[in-house]
Amino acid sequence: MATQRKRNPNGAGTITQRKDGRYQAAVYVLQPDGTRARKFAYGKTWAECDVKRRALLDAVDNGVPVPTRSAKLSEWLPYWLDNVVKPRRKLSTYDKYEAHVRLYLVPGIGSKRLESLSVADVRRFLVQLEKKTTAATAKESHRVLRTALTAACREELISRNVASLVEPPRPKARELSPWSLDETLDFLAASRRDPLYAAFVLAIAMGLRRGELVGLRWADVDLDKRVLYVRQQTQRRRGVLYDDDPKGRRRRTVPLPAMCIAPLRWHRMRQNDQRAKAGEKWEEGGYVFTTASGRPVEPRNVYRSFTRVAASTGLRVIRLHDARHGTATLLTAAGVAPRVVMEILGHSQISITMDVYTHVVQDTQREAISHMDRLLKRKRPDRHR
């Protein structure tokens, strides 16, 4: 007589045989939101089903969430934005991620479930997106998807990140054409009477970003010790000016070149006159570059003034950010080590400095290799003499 199989204790789940002959295990498991729900597993034999039941119980004992139903990307991505990105990342980063989720990821691949998303799905999506937009846009969407799936892995909703297994698109590198030394000097000479002349000098001589210029406070400038502290940047997002950490959250201390001292002193005297004229209307915020009422200047207005002066002088109109590229070009051409250039500009990685200014490095290499010509072409002494 066959012995009757013992029942599992409470909380250990159950195994039953279905009408189609297969076996079904049912176990209450933890959900990502903290609730508990019944999870089913199936097997051709009782033993196979029991193995799956024990695996679910191990997850329960270890407090590992086991979702009963894999979320779609259209469900996970908004959750990730609101609960992972928004509390921890900068507002500009959130806005960029949200745009890619809304415009590309959800419409293109949002119907896929986390567990069933495959490498082929991601690759097809990127190929189609690159055809519709650009390689740069597809590459950025790939980065956003990869970051979102990494968070899903941390929450143990999936076991692997399929986006990391797909090679991102390769956009063509933007060809840089910063001003030459003569063009830079012509611009500085033409902008001396501009109210933002000191800002232009800092952008060209130190490579400060536009937001770093606007967010600069007098407390960050020590004219006596000739030191400038880059501690924040000011951005306009959603119609509001706000202060934030520098890009990459990289605060830095940079020595002030001598050519920056006089423009900053002149600018401070001019600002003191504006403060006296404004009287009670002055809004004191400690900013270096302000409007007539003491408010920080609009980031866009810095760019507009920069291009207006360049156009009036007959120079090539370049982006204000290209002045930053020009800083690194001049420093590199002067023989400054790339690591030092990286620290001055606040790059997060040395590879960024090297990649952007390859043309300068190539000129340096060409000069270095010319020494080999001189060394190897020397006449050997005549041994028979």
C-alpha angles and dihedrals in degrees: 000000000000115000116242114249112246119244118247116250120258112289093020094099131237137262121210135171118243127219091255090060097254123120124240127204121199122194131168107237138181118265126214090251092056098257126115126240138170116267121197128209128182138209141171092236135032091246093052091050091047091057090056091046091054091049090054091049091051089055089050092050091050094047093243114154115238110192112217090211126026113240121238118244088245087062099039100046096058089045090051092049094051100039105030110022103035097052095044111028134064119272091245090054092049092050092050093048092045092053093053092046093049100040104035119004101050096042093043105038107000095112091065118098120233095242095045097044108118137196089250091054092055093045093051091048093052093047091052093045092050090053092051097042129002138300089250092056092047091049092052092048088051090054092049092049092047091051092049092050091048088059089049089053091052090053087048094238090129133020099221140022107238092185090065089059092059119082109233122235117271113230119201112263113251109247110237121219109175120175120280119241091264092049090049092052091048090053094049090050092050095047098052093105095045115109088231095050092117090052091052091050091052091047092051101036099038105020096236115177120241093252091048091053093050092045095048114121129196088243086065093056124075106185094178095055091032095232130136124198118208101205105147147001131221119226137177113229128164091356095305132104111226139169120240140166116281118271110293087010087270109152113189143182115223129183113242115239113234091244090065097056101073096045090051093049091049090048092051092052090049091050091051089056090050090050092052092049093047094050112171091001091068113109105208113213100145093243120153096215113044145153122254088276097050098258118133114267118255112263090227092054091058089057092045092053091047094053093041092057092046092050093047090054094050093246126141106273108237133171119272086239088060088064085063089053088050090055091057091044093054093043092049092046088051089058099256111156114254091236090059091046088052092054094047093051096039097237113171094220135027088229090068091056093047096044097049095048101038092129091062092046089051091055089051091049091050090054091047094049090051086070088065090058091055093045097047096042094057113120114253114234115259106254094197094064 
